[in-house]
Amino acid sequence: MTGKIDIILEKQRNYFASGATIPVKYRKEMLRKLYRAVKIQEKKICLALTKDLGKSDFEGFMCEVGLVLGEIGYMIKNVGRFASKHYVPTPLAQFAARSFKKAVPYGNVLIMSPWNYPFLLTVGPLANSIAAGNTAIVKPSAYSPATSAVIKEIMENIFSEEYIAVITGGRQENAELLNKKFDFVFFTGSGNVGKEVLRHTADTLTPAVLELGGKSPCIVDSSAKIRLAAKRIVFGKYLNCGQTCVAPDYILCDKSVKDRLIEEIRTQIKLQFGENPLTNPDYGKIINEKHFDRICSLIDETKVVVGGGSDRAALKIEPTVMDNVSWEESVMQEEIFGPVLPVLTYDRFEDIAGLLRNRPKPLALYLFSEDKAHIREVTDSFSYGGGCINDTVIHLATSRMGFGGVGESGMGSYHGKDGFDAFSHTKSIVDKKTWMDLPMRYQPYKKGIYGKLLHMFLK
């Protein structure tokens, strides 16, 4: 495989050096080809998502294919504006000149994607890369082989290997790719693997974006509309069986509303997934036995108040709620990444900052509240990647806002303009005119009028 990767890299470096990917017209043409291919293969993509993760056709389109089409369409519409020069004011001391910023592609990029949203988190970043004018090697996850195979088929049918190449495989291929020199690396996955990616990119001083995860809290205060909060929490938590990087990892609620909230969550689970979620064809499955066993090990049966059942043969775990959970328990020591929802409480809203301050910064934070002061405090003072007020997960479903983490939950962001910027380097350029040359900056330095003028210009 190493030899094959080297050949592809050399082809892509030469192709990028030829300048073929630079014209905006070319980028739009490639984005349109990708858009048409995704539309044509929509059914095959959704079938692959069902095979890998048990996703229904509706969920596959809503959470993956539809979002990808929206991102590609947004880039087609806006790439010309994103790639153009952006002029900025020039200081008087640099008169006469024009100053502008210009986004240029990094060159040859590596995109490494995860298994939980295998189509969205592969082709979404790729659309940003194409819009920015790069060549790319794409490495989808080995844990979602059906979707990876469809991605590879689509890319090979519409793009040449010297432009976009897909490398499938597992850890060996990941290691070989990370040992190569790229101009930029985009990684989505776990924090532990993200650390390895960053170690490798540090060796070559390669810029990288890391989209990771973490324990995203869902805060419910005493002013929240409990029934609506429960409905939206259930949707966000159990979507894709909880295998969502921005799923509410746990609830932190005012103890005065805890019992009512749990009852409403119980009701919503029945309404959304039926009396027996394990037989619901629209409720997905855990990706593999390893993750199934890990999630089950986090369930304390003595604290389960909703769900708790599972079917190992089908890799399904019921939407589960655990009550009276403490910060020290195993379910609170790692990102759950499954359909298990611990409930913790607080006495005073003012205590929340202290409870969260010394914990790793989450990728998302959700607050259900009608209290404007509480909303202002959380949005102004808490550190997290992004989130919602009175909803969950939907903040990532737009190309008009960047999506990314902070601290332990990642670095950098993408989607829309942020995605274009992530895959670009922005040059700052001064175009100095030759018809005039102010003498005050040259030696021999002259004080007096020139010094006063220079001081005035630099103000």
N, C-alpha and C positions, 0 to 999 in steps of 0.2 A: 504493500500500500504506500510506503514512503516514496518509492520511485514514482508512482502514479501521481501522488500529491505534488511532488517536485515538478513534474511535467506540467500539470495544470497551473501551478503557481507561475511558472515561467511564461506560459502562454498568456496568462492574465496580465502579468506585468508588461509584456510586450504589447498587448492589445490596449491597455490603458495608456502606455507611452505613445501609441499611435495617435492619440487624441480622439478616437472614435466615439468615446462615451461623453465627451464634453458638450457638444451642441445640445441646447434645450430641445430642439426638434427631435433629436435622436432619443433623448430621455422620455419624451412624451410618447413616441412611437413604441418604445419598449414597455412603458406602463400600460398602454392600450392593449398590446399583445397579452400582457399578463392579465389584465381585466377580462378580456374575451375568453382566455383559457380557463380562468376560474369560473366564469359563468357557464361555459360549456361542460366543465367537469364537476359542477356543483353536486349532482346526485352521487357521483363516485366519491367525492370528498366526504359527504355526509355518511355514506355507507362505511367508509374507513373509520370515521370518528365513532360510529356505532360499534364497530368491531373492536376498536382499541379501548374505548371508555364507556360503551353503552349509551352514548348520547342519542337522543331521538333526533329525527330529521329537523324538527322545529328548533331544538336547542342547538344543534350543529350549525344551523343557519344563523340563528339569533346571536350566538356567542362567538362564532368563528367566521364562517363564510361571509355573512352580511357585513361584519365589521371590517373584514379585509377589503371587500369591494368598496366600502365607504372610504377607507384610507387611500386606496389606489385612486379612486375618483377625485378625492380631495387633492392629491398630489398632481394629478393631470391638470386640474383647474388652476393650481397655484404655483407650479414649479417655475414658470417663467418669471413671476414676481420674486420668488425666493432667490433665484439664481442671478438676478440683475444687480447692478451696482446700486448701493445705497449711499447717497451723498450726505455728508455731515458738515456743519460749519467749520471753517478754517480759522485758527487764531490770527489776529492781525500781525503778529510777529513773523508769520510764515507767508505774508503777502508777497507776491501774488501766486496763489495756488488754489487747487481744488482738492478736497479730501473725501475719500469714499471707502466703504467697506465692500469686500467682494468675497462671496462664499465659493470655495473651490473644493472638489472632491479630495478625500484622503488618498484614494488610489485603489489598492487591493484590500478588501475587507473580509473578515471572518465573522459569520453569524452562527452562533451556537444556541439552539432552542431546546425547550423542555418538552415533556410528554403531556402535561395537563391540559394545555390548549395548543396542541401540536401544529395545527394549521395556522391559527391566528398569530401565534408568537414566532412563527417562522416567516410567513409571507408578509406580515405587517411590517417588520423591520426591513425586509428585502425591498418592499415598495419605497421606503425612505431612502435606502441605499441607492436604488436605481435613480430616483429623483435627484439625488445629490451628485450623480455622475460617476459612481464607482463601478468596479468589477467586484464580484463576490463569490466566495466559497461558502456554501450553506451546509451546516451539519445539524440535521434534525435528530431527535432522540431515538435511541434504540428501543426504548420502552413502549413506543407507539409505532410499531413497524408497518401497520397497514397505512397509516397516514403518511409516514415517511416515504413509503413506496409510491404513493400517489403524487406527493410533492416532487419526487425525483422524476417521475414520468412526465409531469406537466413541464418542468423546467427543461428537460432534455428535448421535449417536442418543440419548444418555442425559442430557446436560447442556445447559442453555441457555448461550448465548454470554456472557451477563452473569455467569455463574458460572465456567465453565471454557471457554476458547477455545484452539484449536490454530492456530498460524501456521506454515505450511510455507514453504520457500524456502531461499535460500542466504545468502551474505555480506551482500547488500543488506538483507534482512530482519533479519539479526542486528544490523547496524549501526543500523537504524532503531529496533529494540526497545531497544538499549542507550542510545540517546539520549533515551528516555522516562524519566519518573520513576515508579519502582515503590517499594513499601514494603520489599521484600526481593527479592534475586536469588540463585538457586541455579544454579550452573554446574558441569557435569562436562565435562572435555575436557583439551586440552593445556595445558602451562604457558605457552606463548607467548600463546595466546588468553586464558588466565586472567588474564594481566597486563593485557590490553586491557579485560577485564570489570572488573577492579578499578580501573583508571583512570577508567572511566565512572562506576562507583558512588561513587568518591571525590568526584567533582564535586558530587554531591547528598547526600553522607554517607549513602548507602543501605547497610544491612548486607548482607553477602553470605557465602555458603558456597562455597568453591572445592574441588572434588574433582578433583585433577590426577593426576599419575603420577610417573614417575622410574625410575631404574635400581635395581630391587629386588634385593638380593643374596640368594643362597642359599648359606649356609655349611654345609659338610660337614666335620666333624672326624674324627679318627682312630678315635673310639669309635662312630661311627654304624653302624647296620645298613644296609650298603651296598645290598643287593638291594632292600630296602623303600624306601630313600631314592630309588634310581633310579626305581622304579615310580611313586612319588608326585611326583617332580620332572617326569617325562615327562608325567604327567597334567596338572599345573598349567601347565607351560610351553607345551605344544602344544594345549591347550584353545582353541578358537576361533582356531586357527592362530597362537597367540601374541599375538593382538590383545586382550589382557586387561590392564587397568591394574595389576593386582597379580600378573601372571605373574612367575615368577623370571626376572630379566633376564639374570643371569649366575651361574655357579657360582664360589665361592671355596672351594677345598677344601685340606685337608692334603695336601701333595705325596706323602705315603706311601700315600694311598688313591686318588690320581687315576686311575691306569691301570685299576684294578679298577672304579672308579665309571663310567668311560667305557664299559667293556665291558658293564656291567650296563645302562647307558642305551641302548646299541646293541641289546641283547637286548629291552629293554622297548619300544623303538620298533617293533621287528618284531612283538612280541606284541600291542601295542595298535593298530597301524596297518597291519600286514601287510607283506609283502615289497615291495610297491609302493604307498606311501601316496598317490601322485598319482592312483591309480585307485580308492582307497577312497571309496565314496559317503558315508561318515560323517565323512570328513575335510574340513573346510570350505575356504574360499578367502579370498584377500586381498580387501579391500573394493574396490579399483580399481587401475588401471594405475599411477597416481602412487605409491601406497604399495608396489605390487609392485616397481617399479623402485628405489625407495629402499631396500627391504629387500635386494634382490639386490646393490645396490652395497656393502652392508656385509659381504658374504661374501667372505672371502679363500680362494680355492680351494686355496692351498698349505697351509692350516691346517685344512681340513675333514677330519674323521675319520669322520663319519656324515652321510649325506644329501648335501645340496648341489644336488640336481637341482631343476628347476622346469619349469612349463608356463605360458608367458605367455598363451596363448589361454584357458586355464582359470583363470588367476590363482591358480595353486597353486605352493607352494614346499614341498619335502620337509622334514620335521623334520630339522634340521641341527645338528650339534655341531662347534664349532671348538676345537682344542687349542692349547696353547702361545701363548695370547693375552696381550698386554701391556696395561697400563693406557693406553698412549698411542695405541693403534690406533683407527681410526674407529668400529669397532663398540662401543667403550667410551666414546664421546664423546656419545652420545645414547641415549634410550630406544629399544630395538630395535622393540618392538611388532610382532613377527613371529616365525616359527618358527626362529629362529637362537639357539643357546645357546653363548656363549663360556665356556671353562673357564680359570680362573686358579688359582694355587696360593699357599699361604703356608708358611713354615717353622715358625713357632711360633704357637700360638693367641693369645699375647699381642701379636702383631704386627697382628692384625686391627683393633683399635681405631685404631691409627695409620693403617692403610690407608683406613679409612672416615671418619675424623673430619672431614677437610677436604673431603669430597665432599658434594654436595647430599643433604639428608635424604630417604630413599626413602619411598614410600607403603607398602611392605611389606618385611619382612625374614623370612627363613626360616632356621632352624637345625636341622640333623640331627645329633643328639648323644645319647649316653647318659651324658655327664659332667655331673653336677648343678652343678658349679662353673662350667662353661662356660655352661650354660643360665641360671644366675643372673646371670652377668656380662652376657650379651646382653640379657636382659629388664630388668635394673636400670640398665644404664649406656649402652646404645646408644639413639640417638634415631631413631625411625621411626614411621610411622602406625599400623601394626599388623602382625600376622603369625602364624606358627605355629611350634610346636616339633614337629619330626618329621612335618611335612606341609606342603602348600602350598595357598593360595587359599581354603580352606574357612572361614577366620575371618570372611569377609564374608557367609556364607550363614546368618545368624541375626539375628532381630529383637531378641535379648536383649543384643546388644553393639553399640555405636556403631561406625561405619566412617568413617574420614577420614584426612587426611594431616597433615603437620606441616612447617613451613618451606616449601621449594620444592615439596613434594608436595601442598600444599593447606592449607586452614584450615577449621575446623568439622567436624562429623561428623553422620551421620544413621543411620537404621535404628531402628525401634522407638521407645523413649522418647527417644533422642537425636534422632531425626527429628522427633518432635513438638516437642521443645524448639528445634530448629533453626528451625522455621517459626513459633515463638511468641516473644513478649516476656514475660518473667516480672516482674510487678509485685511490689514489696515494700510491704505496707500495714500500718499500725498503726491499729487501731480503738480509739480512746481513749474511755473512758467519761466521762460527764458528772456522775455522782453524787459524784465526789471529785476534788479538784484540789490536789495538793501544792504549797505556796507557795515552796519553796526555790529554784526556778529563776528567779523573778521579781526584778526590781529594786524597791526598793533591796535589794542583797545583804546578807545577815546572816550573819556568821561565827558561830562557836560551835557550837551544837547542830545547826543546819541544815547547816553546812559539813561537820561530821563525818558526819551522816546521808547527805548527797550523796556524800561520798567512799566511804562504806560501800556505797551502792547501785551505784556505778559500778565496784566491784571485780569 
